[in-house]
Amino acid sequence: MATEAEQSNEPIDILLVEPNPGDSRLFEENFKDANLLNTVHTVSDGQSALDFVHQRGEYSSEPQPDIVLLEPQLPGKSGVDVLSELKNEPLNDIAVVVLTSSDAGEQIVQSHGLEADTYIQKPVEPEDFVEFVQSIEDFWFAIVEKSSQ
């Protein structure tokens, strides 16, 4: 059975903000293997994430992402700083998913007075990535369904 994204044939642009190259590779491979139409763009730090979202500099020809998967622990500008900037701008129709390693990660973000669209625990084992991709897909369809009502 085809998913809504496949039926509408509209790919999802996902921006993954992840400093670990090994994790980035696992994310990209698992999204590619999923039946969800998507393009995963990856940056490794907070400033690059903001430049990508704002389509500045080397990212000027990149599409604006539909979803940002944000690792809070970033070199330089932190994930909390990125979330703060994204949530205080007119671009706030971009869904931000904070990747946490535990419930503590969610509490840290919230302790700064910020709220992401959702929090999803980052997979630790490669076999957990399938479930992770499914949770991103479910989150996306919930947004699409909500916005079409």
N, C-alpha and C positions, 0 to 999 in steps of 0.2 A: 504494500500500500504506500502510495507516494505521500510525502509530508507536504504541508502547506507551502513551504519554501520551494520545494521541487515543483509543485503545481503552479505557483506564481512565477517560477523561474527567476526569482530575484535573489541574487547572492547577497550574503551578509558580509560586510567588511568588519573584521575583528582586529583590533589593535591589542597585541599582547605586550605588556610592559614587564619584562622578566630579565634580570641581570645574569642568570645562570644559563650559559649556552646549552648545556645538556638538557635542562628542563625545557628550554625554548624548542629544541629539536623534538623532544617527546610530545610537546603540545602540538607543534606543526604536523607531525606525522599522524597523530591521532585525529586531528581535525580533518586531515586529508582523507583518512580512511573512513570517516563517518559519512553517512548518507546526506548530510546537511550541505547545501551549496554555500560555500563560504570562501573567503580569501583571508588568510591570516598574515598580518603584517607584524613584524617584531622589532621592538626597540629595547635597549638595555638600561636606559636611565630616564629619570623624570623629565629633564629638560627636553630630551628627544621626543618623549611622549607628548608634551605640550606643543612642541614644534609640529609634530605630525597632526595632531588634532586641529591646530590652527593653520595647517598647510603652509608653513613657513620654511624658508631656506631649502635644504635638499629634499624636503617633503612637499614642496609647493605643487607638484603634479599628482600627489597621492590623493585617494578618495577620503572623504571624512568618514571615520569609522562609525558603525552602528552600535558596536559594543566595545568597551575598553576593559580588558582583563588586567587588573592592576595589582602587582606585587607591592605590598607596603614598604618592604625593606629594599630601598634602591640606593645606589651610589649618588652622591650630589644631592639634587632636589629629591626629597623623600616622596613616597607614595601618598602620604598624608598631605603634603604640600600640593601635589598634583590634583588630588581629589578636591581639596579646598578651592583651588583655582577653577577646576571644571564645574564645580557646583555653584560657583558665584558668577557665572557667565551666562550669556544668552544661549550658549551651546548646550545647555543642560538637558536637551532632549537626547543626548547621547547616554546610553545606559552604561553605568560603571559597576563592574563586578570586582569587588576586592577579594583577592586570593589570600586565604589565611592558612596558616599551618595548624592553628588550634583556635579554640574559642577566645583565647587571650588576644589574638590578632584583631578580632572584631571589637573587643573591648578597648583596645589601644586606639583604634580609629575613632570610635565613638567618644572616647575621653577627650578628643580634640573638638568635640561639638559638631562632628561631621557624620553624615550618614550616606553610605553608598546605596545604590539601588538594590543590591543583594550581596551577600557574602557566601563564598563557596570555598570549602576546604580544598586546598591544593593537594593533588594526588602525590603519594609518596612512592608507591610501587607502580611499575609500568602497567600492570593489569588494571589498576584503579583509574587509569586515564579514560577508559571506555565509559565508565560510569560518570566521570567528570564531564566528558563531551556531551553526554545525554542530559546532564543537568543544565549545561549552557543552552542546549537546544530547547529544553523545556522552558527555561527562563525567557528565551527569545520569543517563543510562540505565545507565551503569556502576555508579553508586551504587544505583539502584533494583534492578538485577539482583543486586548483591552483598548488599543488605539482605534480599532475598526468599529467599536461599539458606539 
